[in-house]
Amino acid sequence: MVTSPRFSDYLTHLRLIQTVVLQAADAGRCVAEQLQLRPGGFTAGSHTISLIPKSRLFVIAIGKAAPAMCKAAVDVLGSRIDQGIAAVPRWTSDPAPAGLTYIPAGHPHPDEGSLIGGRAVETMLTETAEGDVLLALVSGGGSAMLEIPRGGIALPELQALNGLLLRSGTPIDEINIVRSALSRIKSGGLARLAAPARTVALILSDVVGDRLSSIASGPTAVRSPRPRLARQILEKHNLWTQVPPSIREALTVTPTTPAPAPLPTNVLIGSNRVALDAAMQAASGLGFAPVVIRRRMAGEARIVGGLFGSRLTRTSPPACLLMGGETTVMVRGQGLGGRNQELALSAALTLDGSSGRALMALATDGVDGPTDAAGAVVTSQTAGRAREAGLDPEAALVDNNAYPTLDRLGALIRIGPTGTNVNDLVVGLAYPG
């Protein structure tokens, strides 16, 4: 029989939930569960992919989970892979598996490595022939980490656009529409480059709602570029006049009809649902009654945090409230922080005056904004402790400066890059008095 949980154990409880969630969302595990070598080919999810004797199997991996996904794919398919390229995070230290080449690239902003990877992928895929197969391993972060820009757009201009979009609070699905209109690899561009080879993609979702065209900007989700819609998005967020001239020019030129490609086989192998389900099970085992209140969390981080904190104060213990998704931050100040840190600090202000409440806001990739934190843990006591230390948590939120306040209080979660990426998780625990 599970005993009633005690508030003094909140850190232990939240760390256990965090561990269980990251194990469930492990990218290598997700690949291994969906990929199997068979006589005459392999299976990807419920799909059987045939390989004739002369077929070559190419691998391309992009995103924050690329190293783990590559290792798992090579463990399953082994020497059947002819060659492959992976655009991996710059912090990757493990060597590439045999037969694959790692190209370090930037995130959240594209860098020279992103373009080097794009050129290498394009060169490799010129070798494909009828009967060949491309196995694409796609995860969040791939939008920045592998790029082939449309003509006339230089790297500094892409970086300027990316910075404007990220600071504006534009939702990620809209950001990816803009990125796709300016890219030869997004919106199915990777599958077009692979033609006449067939493309099979294993996709780990970091997008609320798991829309394939939005995950890493949909390199295997074939659709025509939408420059008019991209322009409308920039205008809606008052960015059209701020973006470089080459961006505006590219979005006002009628795009050419994309080359045809065999219809890709896209298999979703993991998403935020995996994280939420694991958190529910772990919380239940600790004696909490778990409730998922939002599976598509979105919106301004500080607003979401305040609303979540308010609900947590009114929740009868012992209970665990859960949300999954990804918020945004409208950057108005000059401070340092991330969406999960802002959400947590805002929640802490709402929790102030209550008792027996604890909250964790976690980026499953281990990276929250331009910081070394993955998020933060706050309690009913956090705001009071901040003021006792001479800090002003309200002012920190106004200045987008949650990081120093949470760091001073020892509230930041520092776990380093996790090798997976399935959005964010918010866990609120309500303890008996």
ABEGO torsion letter per residue (X at the ends): XBBBBBAAAAAAAAAAAAAAAAAAABAAAAAAAABBBBBGEBBBEABBBBBBAABBBBBBBBEAAAAAAAAAAAAAAEAABABBBBBBBAABABBBBBGBBBBBBBOABBBAAAAAAAAAAAAAAAABBBGBBBBBBBBBGAAAABBBBBBGBBAAAAAAAAAAAAAAGBBAAAAAAAAAAABAABGGAAAAAAOABBBBBBBBBABBGGBAAABGGGAABBBBBBAAAAAAAAAAAGAAAABBAAAAAAAABBBBBBBBBBBBBBBBABBAAAAAAAAAAAAAAAGBBBBBABABBBEBAAAAAAAAAAAAAABBOBBBBBBBEBBBBBBABABBEBAAAAAAAAAAAAABGBBGBBBBBBBAAGBBEBBABAEBBBBAAAAAAAAAAGBBAAAAAAAGAAAAAAAAAGABBBAEBAGBBAEBBBBBBBBBX
